Amino acid sequence: MAILLDDEAPIHGDVLETILSHVPLIYLVPASYVSKSWSRAITTSLQCFNKAKPWLIIHTQCTRSPYDISVRAYDPRSHVWIEISQPSIKYVSALRSSHSNLLYMLSPSKLSFSFDPMNITWHHVDAPRVWRTDPIVSHVGGSIIIAGGTCDFEDDPLAVEVYNTETRTWEMCESMPAILKDSAASTWLSIATTRDKLIVTEKFTGVTYCFDPKLKKWAGPYELRPDPRIFHSVIGFSNNRLILIGMIGDAENVTRLKIWKVDTESFECEELGEMPSELIKKLKSETFGVSSISVCLAGDYAYMSKSSELAEEIVGCEFINGGGVRWWSMKNEAAGDGNRSERVVFTCSVIGLGDLQRAMSLGNRKFALKL
């Protein structure tokens, strides 16, 4: 394969692959169809020079009819923001996200959810039997797990139901542990999912339990408090790592923010890094301080923002092979369009060339760099 520039020598091999490493991923999709040699060069460039990295995807839903959803994404591979035009999604209720890559809408009669990297495929099923307003919702293997968050008139505030995506049926399971009775809602609990279990942590105490959807049983409690000064913590799972992010101090004066890797068998914690103090300030709300944060993880990346209001800046970190964390911050390009009549949720997924090829092949999605 070669590219000719007027009468100059052709560009090929490592030189061409290096050039391609600077091209945004959305432009590599049409280039990959030019010829087999182009496709091979792009594949080599992505494998050896500049790999695909997790996108932070921001979904903004209007809170008034027709409840349109706009989507923007940040690609750290090329350090660019991308506007994504897509078909409208049938409105069920307020759009929500869970454990980084699950989007869902839940009403008393319907549950709609999507868990593929670009949320292309949506599943629409009957709602669980128990009426819920603020449950934790997760996707583990072939199951959707919904727990807690019940309405006041329901008999069991800790009720757990599992939807089997193969049989398309709901099943009642063992209720959440009684110690979580006063915090059994997504407002107070942070969750992470492995290939075979759901991990639930109380944000303010670190009390942690695990749920196995096959056995339909809970295990625990475990304590995720590697530092007794932690007043708020969140968890996430990515690249076969359970990650704990803990804020030290109090909401009005967060002195430190640390990250630990957690062993999913013993729940012992190993410190990975600490956020620079100048970045902690970017998570502060003028009204609430740093009372809570939203976190999305995928691959070796984590994105953090204040959860009390639409964040104008987002703090990111990359887990370095061999240990350590690299930190940075960036302007939230979706914040400029935000207003009180919009709901904003975040997801994060490793988006590869194949994911974009599939999305573009549908013919109903457009991707454009935001300059």
C-alpha positions, -999 to +999 in steps of 0.1 A: +000+000+000+013+035-008+001+071-009+015+094-036+020+131-029+024+147-064+058+135-077+072+127-043+080+092-031+051+071-018+043+069+019+039+034+033+049+011+061+057+025+095+055+061+082+020+056+070+009+038+101+024+066+122+004+092+102-028+071+107-022+071+144-030+109+144-063+105+125-094+104+147-111+070+149-143+082+131-123+090+100-105+056+100-138+039+094-143+050+058-105+047+052-107+011+062-130+003+032-106+017+006-087-015+001-074-045+020-039-029+023-055+002+038-075-019+062-043-038+073-024-005+078-052+009+100-053-023+120-016-022+126-016+014+135-044+008+161-025-021+175+010-007+176+010+031+175-022+046+190-048+021+204-085+027+208-093+041+242-125+044+263-149+071+252-167+092+278-203+095+264-226+123+276-263+118+271-285+149+275-323+143+277-348+171+275-372+169+304-401+182+283-419+164+255-407+150+232-378+142+256-352+142+229-317+129+237-285+145+224-252+127+226-216+139+227-185+118+233-149+125+242-123+103+226-090+104+245-071+087+217-073+118+196-083+143+223-115+153+204-152+158+212-176+142+188-213+150+182-234+119+176-267+122+157-289+091+163-325+080+160-349+090+188-353+065+216-389+057+227-396+076+259-404+055+290-392+077+318-361+097+329-329+084+313-305+069+339-271+052+338-255+026+360-220+011+364-205+030+335-221+014+304-257+005+312-285+030+302-321+024+313-355+039+317-379+024+343-416+031+347-443+012+366-452-006+333-420-008+313-382-012+315-360-002+286-323-009+287-291-009+266-257-022+275-237-025+242-207-001+239-225+026+219-260+018+232-273+010+197-296-019+207-324-012+232-345-039+249-381-031+259-396-054+285-424-054+311-415-037+344-406-057+375-435-067+398-424-044+426-430-006+420-397+012+424-386+048+422-348+048+429-335+012+426-300+000+418-301-015+383-273-036+369-264-060+341-245-091+350-240-119+324-274-126+310-293-109+338-307-075+347-308-071+385-330-046+401-328-041+439-342-017+465-355+017+457-391+007+463-421+029+468-433+035+504-464+013+500-445-018+490-441-045+516-404-052+512-380-021+507-352-046+501-368-066+473-346-080+446-358-091+411-337-106+383-347-105+346-333-133+325-326-119+290-328-154+275-361-166+290-375-130+292-389-136+326-387-120+360-378-139+392-380-128+428-347-134+447-333-132+482-338-096+495-310-073+501-292-076+536-313-060+564-284-036+573-290-018+540-327-011+548-322+027+553-299+030+523-314+006+497-315+031+468-291+043+441-288+076+458-269+060+488-253+029+471-225+026+446-223-005+425-199-024+403-203-055+382-179-083+374-186-111+349-206-131+374-216-109+404-230-075+415-210-056+442-228-031+463-212-005+486-228+019+509-212+053+500-209+067+535-198+036+555-181+014+530-202-016+540-201-039+510-221-070+498-220-092+467-249-107+449-247-138+427-275-139+401-271-176+394-273-186+431-296-157+438-278-152+471-260-123+489-225-127+505-209-103+530-205-080+547-171-067+537-156-034+547-142-011+521-126+015+543-088+014+538-086+049+554-109+057+583-110+093+573-131+085+541-165+101+543-177+092+508-167+065+484-177+050+450-167+018+433-163+006+397-150-024+378-129-024+347-101-044+331-106-071+357-100-046+385-124-035+413-116+002+419-124+021+450-124+060+450-125+076+484-128+112+495-111+122+527-123+150+550-158+163+547-181+178+521-171+213+528-134+205+531-122+176+510-085+173+518-076+143+496-090+119+471-074+085+467-078+055+445-074+018+455-074-015+437-096-040+456-091-078+456-126-092+449-120-123+470-104-109+502-115-072+496-080-061+507-071-027+492-039-015+475-035+022+470-029+032+434-027+070+435-040+103+448-057+132+429-036+164+428-052+191+451-057+215+421-080+189+405-101+183+436-111+220+434-127+212+399-151+187+416-164+213+440-199+227+438-204+263+448-235+252+468-226+217+481-189+216+482-178+180+472-207+161+487-206+134+460-190+126+427-201+106+396-176+082+382-174+062+349-147+035+343-137+016+312-104+000+302-076+018+320-095+051+322-118+067+348-137+100+344-150+119+375-173+149+378-194+166+405-228+149+406-249+177+423-250+198+391-239+198+355-201+198+356-182+224+335-150+204+339-143+167+340-114+151+358-098+120+342-072+095+352-054+066+335-041+036+353-005+031+342+008-005+336+032-013+364+015+010+389+007+047+392-020+070+379-019+098+353-043+127+360-057+155+339-088+176+335-108+189+305-137+212+297-171+195+294-182+205+259-217+194+267-220+218+296-224+249+275-257+236+262-271+226+296-300+241+313-325+233+340-348+215+315-322+189+307-311+157+324-275+146+319-261+111+323-227+096+316-215+063+302-180+050+293-170+023+270-140+012+250-150+021+214-131+002+187-131+004+150-155-025+148-180-007+171-179+024+148-182+003+117-213-014+130-229+020+141-221+036+107-233+007+087-268+012+101-271+044+081-290+062+109-261+076+129-238+105+120-205+114+137-189+148+135-159+164+153-169+193+175-144+221+166 
